[in-house]
């Protein structure tokens, strides 16, 4: 639910990491970008190249973990 996610991140005070597959056909990548743009807290967006819905980690585990670690270093 795009509206729900957008509204939720507008109110969030917690850091938010958004990971979205570039080739997600279930939830278009534009929706992930809208959520990122709406977020008012510390945030990071990682769009996994060539990844379909729910397989960003599987498509490139090394980069995925690098992005998660990068985010965690900025918020911890």
PyMOL CGO cylinders between C-alpha atoms (Angstrom):
from pymol import cmd
from pymol.cgo import CYLINDER

trace = [
    CYLINDER, 0.00, 0.00, 0.00, 1.90, 3.00, -1.29, 0.3, 1, 1, 1, 1, 1, 1,
    CYLINDER, 1.90, 3.00, -1.29, -0.09, 5.64, 0.60, 0.3, 1, 1, 1, 1, 1, 1,
    CYLINDER, -0.09, 5.64, 0.60, 0.43, 3.80, 3.86, 0.3, 1, 1, 1, 1, 1, 1,
    CYLINDER, 0.43, 3.80, 3.86, 4.18, 3.51, 3.40, 0.3, 1, 1, 1, 1, 1, 1,
    CYLINDER, 4.18, 3.51, 3.40, 4.54, 7.11, 2.26, 0.3, 1, 1, 1, 1, 1, 1,
    CYLINDER, 4.54, 7.11, 2.26, 2.55, 8.40, 5.24, 0.3, 1, 1, 1, 1, 1, 1,
    CYLINDER, 2.55, 8.40, 5.24, 4.45, 6.15, 7.64, 0.3, 1, 1, 1, 1, 1, 1,
    CYLINDER, 4.45, 6.15, 7.64, 7.90, 7.40, 6.60, 0.3, 1, 1, 1, 1, 1, 1,
    CYLINDER, 7.90, 7.40, 6.60, 6.72, 11.00, 6.76, 0.3, 1, 1, 1, 1, 1, 1,
    CYLINDER, 6.72, 11.00, 6.76, 6.11, 10.45, 10.49, 0.3, 1, 1, 1, 1, 1, 1,
    CYLINDER, 6.11, 10.45, 10.49, 9.08, 8.19, 11.18, 0.3, 1, 1, 1, 1, 1, 1,
    CYLINDER, 9.08, 8.19, 11.18, 11.88, 9.37, 13.39, 0.3, 1, 1, 1, 1, 1, 1,
    CYLINDER, 11.88, 9.37, 13.39, 13.83, 6.17, 12.89, 0.3, 1, 1, 1, 1, 1, 1,
    CYLINDER, 13.83, 6.17, 12.89, 16.49, 5.65, 10.22, 0.3, 1, 1, 1, 1, 1, 1,
    CYLINDER, 16.49, 5.65, 10.22, 15.08, 3.94, 7.13, 0.3, 1, 1, 1, 1, 1, 1,
    CYLINDER, 15.08, 3.94, 7.13, 16.88, 1.72, 4.63, 0.3, 1, 1, 1, 1, 1, 1,
    CYLINDER, 16.88, 1.72, 4.63, 14.87, 1.06, 1.49, 0.3, 1, 1, 1, 1, 1, 1,
    CYLINDER, 14.87, 1.06, 1.49, 16.06, -1.80, -0.70, 0.3, 1, 1, 1, 1, 1, 1,
    CYLINDER, 16.06, -1.80, -0.70, 14.23, -2.26, -3.96, 0.3, 1, 1, 1, 1, 1, 1,
    CYLINDER, 14.23, -2.26, -3.96, 14.84, -4.51, -6.94, 0.3, 1, 1, 1, 1, 1, 1,
    CYLINDER, 14.84, -4.51, -6.94, 15.32, -2.59, -10.17, 0.3, 1, 1, 1, 1, 1, 1,
    CYLINDER, 15.32, -2.59, -10.17, 13.29, -5.17, -12.12, 0.3, 1, 1, 1, 1, 1, 1,
    CYLINDER, 13.29, -5.17, -12.12, 10.55, -5.65, -9.51, 0.3, 1, 1, 1, 1, 1, 1,
    CYLINDER, 10.55, -5.65, -9.51, 7.32, -6.21, -11.44, 0.3, 1, 1, 1, 1, 1, 1,
    CYLINDER, 7.32, -6.21, -11.44, 5.17, -6.72, -8.34, 0.3, 1, 1, 1, 1, 1, 1,
    CYLINDER, 5.17, -6.72, -8.34, 6.00, -3.38, -6.69, 0.3, 1, 1, 1, 1, 1, 1,
    CYLINDER, 6.00, -3.38, -6.69, 7.37, -0.94, -9.28, 0.3, 1, 1, 1, 1, 1, 1,
    CYLINDER, 7.37, -0.94, -9.28, 10.69, 0.67, -8.38, 0.3, 1, 1, 1, 1, 1, 1,
    CYLINDER, 10.69, 0.67, -8.38, 9.04, 4.08, -8.70, 0.3, 1, 1, 1, 1, 1, 1,
    CYLINDER, 9.04, 4.08, -8.70, 7.06, 3.27, -5.55, 0.3, 1, 1, 1, 1, 1, 1,
    CYLINDER, 7.06, 3.27, -5.55, 10.26, 2.65, -3.61, 0.3, 1, 1, 1, 1, 1, 1,
    CYLINDER, 10.26, 2.65, -3.61, 11.61, 5.97, -4.85, 0.3, 1, 1, 1, 1, 1, 1,
    CYLINDER, 11.61, 5.97, -4.85, 8.41, 7.75, -3.73, 0.3, 1, 1, 1, 1, 1, 1,
    CYLINDER, 8.41, 7.75, -3.73, 8.75, 6.26, -0.26, 0.3, 1, 1, 1, 1, 1, 1,
    CYLINDER, 8.75, 6.26, -0.26, 12.38, 7.37, -0.13, 0.3, 1, 1, 1, 1, 1, 1,
    CYLINDER, 12.38, 7.37, -0.13, 11.50, 10.91, -1.23, 0.3, 1, 1, 1, 1, 1, 1,
    CYLINDER, 11.50, 10.91, -1.23, 8.76, 11.15, 1.40, 0.3, 1, 1, 1, 1, 1, 1,
    CYLINDER, 8.76, 11.15, 1.40, 10.99, 9.96, 4.23, 0.3, 1, 1, 1, 1, 1, 1,
    CYLINDER, 10.99, 9.96, 4.23, 11.92, 12.76, 6.64, 0.3, 1, 1, 1, 1, 1, 1,
    CYLINDER, 11.92, 12.76, 6.64, 14.33, 10.82, 8.84, 0.3, 1, 1, 1, 1, 1, 1,
    CYLINDER, 14.33, 10.82, 8.84, 17.83, 9.62, 8.03, 0.3, 1, 1, 1, 1, 1, 1,
    CYLINDER, 17.83, 9.62, 8.03, 17.49, 7.42, 5.00, 0.3, 1, 1, 1, 1, 1, 1,
    CYLINDER, 17.49, 7.42, 5.00, 19.25, 5.43, 2.34, 0.3, 1, 1, 1, 1, 1, 1,
    CYLINDER, 19.25, 5.43, 2.34, 17.99, 3.91, -0.89, 0.3, 1, 1, 1, 1, 1, 1,
    CYLINDER, 17.99, 3.91, -0.89, 19.60, 0.94, -2.59, 0.3, 1, 1, 1, 1, 1, 1,
    CYLINDER, 19.60, 0.94, -2.59, 18.15, -0.12, -5.92, 0.3, 1, 1, 1, 1, 1, 1,
    CYLINDER, 18.15, -0.12, -5.92, 19.49, -3.57, -6.68, 0.3, 1, 1, 1, 1, 1, 1,
    CYLINDER, 19.49, -3.57, -6.68, 20.39, -3.76, -10.39, 0.3, 1, 1, 1, 1, 1, 1,
    CYLINDER, 20.39, -3.76, -10.39, 18.47, -6.45, -12.27, 0.3, 1, 1, 1, 1, 1, 1,
    CYLINDER, 18.47, -6.45, -12.27, 16.74, -7.79, -9.16, 0.3, 1, 1, 1, 1, 1, 1,
    CYLINDER, 16.74, -7.79, -9.16, 13.10, -8.85, -9.23, 0.3, 1, 1, 1, 1, 1, 1,
    CYLINDER, 13.10, -8.85, -9.23, 10.73, -8.66, -6.24, 0.3, 1, 1, 1, 1, 1, 1,
    CYLINDER, 10.73, -8.66, -6.24, 12.22, -10.10, -3.07, 0.3, 1, 1, 1, 1, 1, 1,
    CYLINDER, 12.22, -10.10, -3.07, 15.52, -11.28, -4.55, 0.3, 1, 1, 1, 1, 1, 1,
    CYLINDER, 15.52, -11.28, -4.55, 17.82, -8.29, -4.08, 0.3, 1, 1, 1, 1, 1, 1,
    CYLINDER, 17.82, -8.29, -4.08, 20.00, -10.32, -1.71, 0.3, 1, 1, 1, 1, 1, 1,
    CYLINDER, 20.00, -10.32, -1.71, 20.03, -13.39, -3.92, 0.3, 1, 1, 1, 1, 1, 1,
    CYLINDER, 20.03, -13.39, -3.92, 20.92, -11.41, -7.04, 0.3, 1, 1, 1, 1, 1, 1,
    CYLINDER, 20.92, -11.41, -7.04, 24.04, -9.84, -5.47, 0.3, 1, 1, 1, 1, 1, 1,
    CYLINDER, 24.04, -9.84, -5.47, 24.70, -10.81, -1.83, 0.3, 1, 1, 1, 1, 1, 1,
    CYLINDER, 24.70, -10.81, -1.83, 28.06, -9.01, -1.64, 0.3, 1, 1, 1, 1, 1, 1,
    CYLINDER, 28.06, -9.01, -1.64, 26.71, -5.60, -2.68, 0.3, 1, 1, 1, 1, 1, 1,
    CYLINDER, 26.71, -5.60, -2.68, 23.54, -6.10, -0.64, 0.3, 1, 1, 1, 1, 1, 1,
    CYLINDER, 23.54, -6.10, -0.64, 25.55, -6.70, 2.53, 0.3, 1, 1, 1, 1, 1, 1,
    CYLINDER, 25.55, -6.70, 2.53, 27.87, -3.79, 1.74, 0.3, 1, 1, 1, 1, 1, 1,
    CYLINDER, 27.87, -3.79, 1.74, 24.86, -1.46, 1.48, 0.3, 1, 1, 1, 1, 1, 1,
    CYLINDER, 24.86, -1.46, 1.48, 23.35, -2.75, 4.72, 0.3, 1, 1, 1, 1, 1, 1,
    CYLINDER, 23.35, -2.75, 4.72, 26.67, -2.31, 6.51, 0.3, 1, 1, 1, 1, 1, 1,
    CYLINDER, 26.67, -2.31, 6.51, 27.11, 1.18, 5.05, 0.3, 1, 1, 1, 1, 1, 1,
    CYLINDER, 27.11, 1.18, 5.05, 23.67, 2.14, 6.34, 0.3, 1, 1, 1, 1, 1, 1,
    CYLINDER, 23.67, 2.14, 6.34, 24.28, 0.65, 9.77, 0.3, 1, 1, 1, 1, 1, 1,
    CYLINDER, 24.28, 0.65, 9.77, 27.57, 2.54, 10.11, 0.3, 1, 1, 1, 1, 1, 1,
    CYLINDER, 27.57, 2.54, 10.11, 25.74, 5.82, 9.51, 0.3, 1, 1, 1, 1, 1, 1,
    CYLINDER, 25.74, 5.82, 9.51, 23.03, 5.18, 12.09, 0.3, 1, 1, 1, 1, 1, 1,
    CYLINDER, 23.03, 5.18, 12.09, 24.79, 3.33, 14.92, 0.3, 1, 1, 1, 1, 1, 1,
]
cmd.load_cgo(trace, "trace")
